Amino acid sequence: MAIPDVSHEEDVDSEVIWDQARSNDFPEEREATKTKLGLGEDASMPAEMVLLSNRIFALILRSRKWACA
């Protein structure tokens, strides 16, 4: 990951630079990991599956109640 040199720009927030660098590297690293694991292009990685729930919650605006499907 190459971080651009902005030492000459005093007003630049360093978090923005790290954010940009990381957001550019993330898709490449993810694809490399999926290839190493032998996953297809549309497949989810095992760590992503943990985040998925087997339920869907929604707020019904008209009745202002929660529903679960």
PAFI-383194 format. One record per atom (N, C-alpha, C, O): residue number from 1; x, y, z; atom name; chain. Coordinates in nm, 4 decimals, m for minus. Each point is the difference from the previous one (the first is absolute). Layout:
# residues N
   n        u        v        w atom chain
 NUM        X        Y        Z   CA     A
...
***
This chain:
# residues 69
   n        u        v        w atom chain
   1   0.0850  m0.1161   0.0000    N     A
   1  m0.0850   0.1161   0.0000   CA     A
   1   0.0899   0.1229   0.0000    C     A
   1   0.0771   0.0216   0.0935    O     A
   2  m0.0873   0.0566  m0.1963    N     A
   2   0.0824   0.1198  m0.0121   CA     A
   2  m0.0780   0.1211   0.0509    C     A
   2  m0.1074   0.0316  m0.0512    O     A
   3   0.1615   0.0348   0.1508    N     A
   3  m0.0617   0.1197   0.0559   CA     A
   3   0.0668   0.1219  m0.0630    C     A
   3   0.1221   0.0143   0.0074    O     A
   4  m0.2018   0.0745  m0.0699    N     A
   4   0.0611   0.1171  m0.0627   CA     A
   4   0.0625   0.0935   0.1029    C     A
   4  m0.0489   0.0129   0.1122    O     A
   5   0.1572   0.0514  m0.1521    N     A
   5   0.0701   0.0938   0.0878   CA     A
   5  m0.0694   0.1351  m0.0051    C     A
   5  m0.0046   0.0638  m0.1052    O     A
   6  m0.0488  m0.0202   0.2175    N     A
   6  m0.0672   0.1297   0.0070   CA     A
   6   0.0608   0.0849   0.1112    C     A
   6  m0.0682   0.0838   0.0589    O     A
   7   0.1945  m0.1052  m0.0307    N     A
   7   0.0633   0.0735   0.1080   CA     A
   7   0.0040   0.1494  m0.0281    C     A
   7   0.0097   0.0803   0.0927    O     A
   8  m0.0171  m0.0427  m0.2188    N     A
   8   0.0010   0.1417  m0.0353   CA     A
   8  m0.1371   0.0648   0.0169    C     A
   8  m0.0100   0.1226  m0.0023    O     A
   9  m0.0944  m0.2009   0.0191    N     A
   9  m0.1354   0.0525   0.0163   CA     A
   9  m0.0397  m0.0122   0.1474    C     A
   9  m0.0369  m0.1082   0.0455    O     A
  10   0.0441   0.2158   0.0267    N     A
  10  m0.0261  m0.0035   0.1440   CA     A
  10  m0.1475  m0.0142   0.0342    C     A
  10  m0.0333  m0.0541   0.1054    O     A
  11  m0.0557   0.1012  m0.1917    N     A
  11  m0.1422  m0.0006   0.0318   CA     A
  11  m0.0706  m0.1293  m0.0384    C     A
  11  m0.1208  m0.0120   0.0202    O     A
  12   0.1919  m0.0830  m0.0739    N     A
  12  m0.0613  m0.1252  m0.0434   CA     A
  12  m0.0190  m0.0917   0.1194    C     A
  12   0.0922  m0.0222   0.0784    O     A
  13  m0.2120  m0.0303  m0.0659    N     A
  13  m0.0286  m0.0947   0.1069   CA     A
  13   0.0566  m0.1357  m0.0396    C     A
  13  m0.0369  m0.0541  m0.1043    O     A
  14   0.1246  m0.0008   0.1846    N     A
  14   0.0656  m0.1261  m0.0354   CA     A
  14  m0.0976  m0.1165  m0.0075    C     A
  14   0.0269  m0.0973  m0.0704    O     A
  15  m0.1396   0.1045   0.1408    N     A
  15  m0.0976  m0.1086  m0.0061   CA     A
  15  m0.0595  m0.0143  m0.1390    C     A
  15  m0.0292  m0.1112  m0.0441    O     A
  16   0.0112   0.2217  m0.0245    N     A
  16  m0.0539  m0.0046  m0.1356   CA     A
  16   0.0956  m0.0741  m0.0918    C     A
  16  m0.0427  m0.0784  m0.0847    O     A
  17   0.1691   0.1026   0.1010    N     A
  17   0.1000  m0.0656  m0.0841   CA     A
  17   0.0014  m0.1502   0.0270    C     A
  17   0.0047  m0.0797  m0.0937    O     A
  18  m0.0087   0.0408   0.2201    N     A
  18  m0.0035  m0.1425   0.0343   CA     A
  18  m0.1282  m0.0635  m0.0521    C     A
  18   0.0021  m0.1123  m0.0505    O     A
  19  m0.1125   0.1829   0.0624    N     A
  19  m0.1278  m0.0498  m0.0502   CA     A
  19   0.0067  m0.0261  m0.1499    C     A
  19  m0.0430  m0.1055  m0.0466    O     A
  20   0.0956   0.1996  m0.0281    N     A
  20   0.0096  m0.0155  m0.1450   CA     A
  20   0.0915  m0.1154  m0.0364    C     A
  20  m0.0327  m0.0799  m0.0878    O     A
  21   0.1454   0.0706   0.1536    N     A
  21   0.0943  m0.1077  m0.0306   CA     A
  21  m0.0620  m0.1358   0.0312    C     A
  21   0.0132  m0.0941  m0.0783    O     A
  22  m0.0803   0.0840   0.1917    N     A
  22  m0.0608  m0.1277   0.0392   CA     A
  22  m0.1169  m0.0373  m0.0900    C     A
  22  m0.0178  m0.1171  m0.0333    O     A
  23  m0.0625   0.2167  m0.0065    N     A
  23  m0.1144  m0.0303  m0.0855   CA     A
  23   0.0445  m0.0415  m0.1392    C     A
  23  m0.0725  m0.0718  m0.0689    O     A
  24   0.1897   0.1155   0.0265    N     A
  24   0.0520  m0.0432  m0.1296   CA     A
  24   0.0572  m0.1410   0.0081    C     A
  24  m0.0082  m0.0754  m0.0969    O     A
  25   0.0655   0.0391   0.2098    N     A
  25   0.0619  m0.1316   0.0157   CA     A
  25  m0.1000  m0.1102   0.0338    C     A
  25   0.0235  m0.1163  m0.0328    O     A
  26  m0.1335   0.1506   0.0971    N     A
  26  m0.0930  m0.1006   0.0503   CA     A
  26  m0.0534  m0.0932  m0.1088    C     A
  26   0.0058  m0.1216   0.0180    O     A
  27  m0.0580   0.1735  m0.1312    N     A
  27  m0.0536  m0.0938  m0.1008   CA     A
  27   0.1053  m0.0964  m0.0537    C     A
  27  m0.0293  m0.1169  m0.0251    O     A
  28   0.1516   0.1660   0.0076    N     A
  28   0.1066  m0.0871  m0.0506   CA     A
  28   0.0337  m0.1101   0.1000    C     A
  28   0.0170  m0.1158  m0.0381    O     A
  29  m0.0073   0.1517   0.1651    N     A
  29   0.0312  m0.0996   0.1031   CA     A
  29  m0.1131  m0.1009   0.0142    C     A
  29   0.0249  m0.1190   0.0193    O     A
  30  m0.1475   0.1653  m0.0286    N     A
  30  m0.1160  m0.0889   0.0131   CA     A
  30  m0.0027  m0.1019  m0.1148    C     A
  30  m0.0228  m0.1189   0.0226    O     A
  31   0.0461   0.1660  m0.1451    N     A
  31   0.0016  m0.0912  m0.1141   CA     A
  31   0.1144  m0.1003   0.0100    C     A
  31  m0.0166  m0.1168  m0.0351    O     A
  32   0.1322   0.1617   0.0826    N     A
  32   0.1134  m0.0914   0.0162   CA     A
  32  m0.0319  m0.1076   0.1045    C     A
  32   0.0339  m0.1168  m0.0188    O     A
  33  m0.0983   0.1556   0.1274    N     A
  33  m0.0374  m0.0961   0.1044   CA     A
  33  m0.1029  m0.0993  m0.0520    C     A
  33   0.0098  m0.1198   0.0268    O     A
  34  m0.1089   0.1695  m0.1014    N     A
  34  m0.1018  m0.0888  m0.0557   CA     A
  34   0.0619  m0.0994  m0.0979    C     A
  34  m0.0389  m0.1167  m0.0031    O     A
  35   0.1347   0.1624  m0.0762    N     A
  35   0.0680  m0.0892  m0.0943   CA     A
  35   0.0795  m0.1058   0.0752    C     A
  35  m0.0002  m0.1172  m0.0379    O     A
  36   0.0688   0.1590   0.1455    N     A
  36   0.0794  m0.0941   0.0793   CA     A
  36  m0.0897  m0.1053   0.0660    C     A
  36   0.0398  m0.1157   0.0135    O     A
  37  m0.1606   0.1556   0.0274    N     A
  37  m0.0934  m0.0935   0.0635   CA     A
  37  m0.0782  m0.0823  m0.1014    C     A
  37  m0.0715  m0.0930   0.0375    O     A
  38   0.0844   0.1263  m0.1657    N     A
  38  m0.0714  m0.0739  m0.1037   CA     A
  38  m0.1472   0.0360  m0.0085    C     A
  38  m0.0815  m0.0826  m0.0408    O     A
  39   0.0464   0.2044   0.0788    N     A
  39  m0.1389   0.0440  m0.0054   CA     A
  39  m0.0285   0.0660  m0.1342    C     A
  39   0.0889   0.0587  m0.0617    O     A
  40  m0.2137  m0.0687   0.0173    N     A
  40  m0.0398   0.0618  m0.1255   CA     A
  40  m0.0134   0.1510   0.0141    C     A
  40   0.0143   0.0556   0.1089    O     A
  41  m0.0422   0.0093  m0.2216    N     A
  41  m0.0074   0.1461  m0.0020   CA     A
  41  m0.1134   0.0533   0.0879    C     A
  41   0.0167   0.1019   0.0671    O     A
  42  m0.1314  m0.1696  m0.0668    N     A
  42  m0.1161   0.0471   0.0765   CA     A
  42  m0.0113  m0.0626   0.1386    C     A
  42  m0.0938   0.0305   0.0737    O     A
  43   0.1860  m0.1160  m0.0375    N     A
  43  m0.0072  m0.0687   0.1291   CA     A
  43   0.0383   0.0933   0.1142    C     A
  43   0.0806   0.0915  m0.0169    O     A
  44  m0.1393  m0.1160   0.1320    N     A
  44   0.0345   0.0770   0.1196   CA     A
  44   0.1135  m0.0697   0.0730    C     A
  44   0.0106  m0.1226  m0.0013    O     A
  45   0.0729   0.2016   0.0641    N     A
  45   0.1095  m0.0563   0.0779   CA     A
  45  m0.0554  m0.0487   0.1341    C     A
  45  m0.1019   0.0515   0.0459    O     A
  46   0.1666  m0.1493   0.0178    N     A
  46  m0.0508  m0.0548   0.1264   CA     A
  46  m0.0207   0.1068   0.1079    C     A
  46  m0.0977  m0.0073   0.0746    O     A
  47   0.1852   0.1041  m0.0647    N     A
  47  m0.0150   0.1053   0.1016   CA     A
  47  m0.1232   0.0859  m0.0270    C     A
  47  m0.0607   0.0525   0.0934    O     A
  48   0.0238  m0.0380  m0.2195    N     A
  48  m0.1184   0.0783  m0.0338   CA     A
  48  m0.1284  m0.0746   0.0353    C     A
  48  m0.1013   0.0623   0.0318    O     A
  49   0.1051  m0.1924  m0.0371    N     A
  49  m0.1190  m0.0796   0.0298   CA     A
  49  m0.0409   0.0125   0.1453    C     A
  49  m0.1181  m0.0141   0.0318    O     A
  50   0.2116   0.0399   0.0565    N     A
  50  m0.0305   0.0160   0.1421   CA     A
  50  m0.0912   0.1215   0.0207    C     A
  50  m0.0826   0.0014   0.0912    O     A
  51   0.0981   0.0986  m0.1750    N     A
  51  m0.0780   0.1227   0.0146   CA     A
  51  m0.1441  m0.0137  m0.0481    C     A
  51  m0.0854   0.0811   0.0360    O     A
  52   0.0579  m0.1828  m0.1169    N     A
  52  m0.1346  m0.0164  m0.0549   CA     A
  52  m0.0919  m0.0671   0.1013    C     A
  52   0.0369  m0.0977   0.0652    O     A
  53  m0.1545   0.1514  m0.0539    N     A
  53  m0.0989  m0.0563   0.0911   CA     A
  53  m0.0969  m0.0870  m0.0790    C     A
  53  m0.0141   0.0175  m0.1210    O     A
  54  m0.0524  m0.1106   0.1879    N     A
  54  m0.1002  m0.0809  m0.0680   CA     A
  54  m0.1376   0.0655   0.0069    C     A
  54  m0.0993  m0.0607  m0.0402    O     A
  55   0.0923   0.1826   0.0901    N     A
  55  m0.1257   0.0749   0.0088   CA     A
  55   0.0173   0.1370  m0.0636    C     A
  55   0.1107   0.0531  m0.0097    O     A
  56  m0.2228   0.0024  m0.0333    N     A
  56  m0.0014   0.1359  m0.0525   CA     A
  56  m0.0983   0.0806   0.0836    C     A
  56  m0.1162  m0.0379   0.0147    O     A
  57   0.1635   0.1491   0.0396    N     A
  57  m0.0851   0.0877   0.0787   CA     A
  57  m0.0320   0.1236  m0.0822    C     A
  57   0.0857   0.0518  m0.0716    O     A
  58  m0.2090  m0.0048   0.0820    N     A
  58  m0.0406   0.1187  m0.0738   CA     A
  58  m0.0992   0.0800   0.0835    C     A
  58  m0.0803  m0.0564   0.0743    O     A
  59   0.0867   0.1858  m0.0873    N     A
  59  m0.0947   0.0888   0.0661   CA     A
  59  m0.1106   0.0323  m0.0992    C     A
  59   0.0257   0.0528  m0.1081    O     A
  60  m0.1479  m0.0849   0.1455    N     A
  60  m0.1148   0.0301  m0.0851   CA     A
  60  m0.0427   0.1422   0.0328    C     A
  60  m0.0463   0.0286   0.1105    O     A
  61   0.0624   0.0592  m0.2072    N     A
  61  m0.0208   0.1422   0.0252   CA     A
  61  m0.1443   0.0344   0.0334    C     A
  61  m0.0250   0.0828   0.0876    O     A
  62  m0.0683  m0.1440  m0.1545    N     A
  62  m0.1403   0.0347   0.0204   CA     A
  62  m0.0460  m0.0311   0.1430    C     A
  62  m0.0669   0.0819   0.0630    O     A
  63   0.1028  m0.1997  m0.0125    N     A
  63  m0.0420  m0.0386   0.1349   CA     A
  63   0.1072   0.0307   0.1054    C     A
  63  m0.0258  m0.0104   0.1200    O     A
  64   0.1444   0.0476  m0.1645    N     A
  64   0.1127   0.0301   0.0890   CA     A
  64   0.0335  m0.1175   0.0910    C     A
  64   0.0288   0.0179   0.1184    O     A
  65  m0.0330  m0.1373  m0.1747    N     A
  65   0.0334  m0.1216   0.0734   CA     A
  65   0.1105  m0.0732  m0.0744    C     A
  65   0.0195   0.0166  m0.1204    O     A
  66   0.0520  m0.0984   0.1972    N     A
  66   0.1055  m0.0802  m0.0585   CA     A
  66  m0.0548  m0.1334  m0.0469    C     A
  66  m0.0881  m0.0575   0.0638    O     A
  67   0.1403   0.0084  m0.1754    N     A
  67  m0.0395  m0.1304  m0.0520   CA     A
  67   0.1264  m0.0824  m0.0199    C     A
  67   0.1081   0.0539  m0.0241    O     A
  68  m0.1235  m0.1841   0.0345    N     A
  68   0.1123  m0.0913  m0.0183   CA     A
  68  m0.0400  m0.1057  m0.1017    C     A
  68  m0.1052  m0.0627   0.0122    O     A
  69   0.1891   0.0438  m0.1118    N     A
  69  m0.0298  m0.1008  m0.1016   CA     A
  69   0.1106  m0.1029  m0.0014    C     A
  69  m0.0046  m0.0946  m0.0785    O     A
***
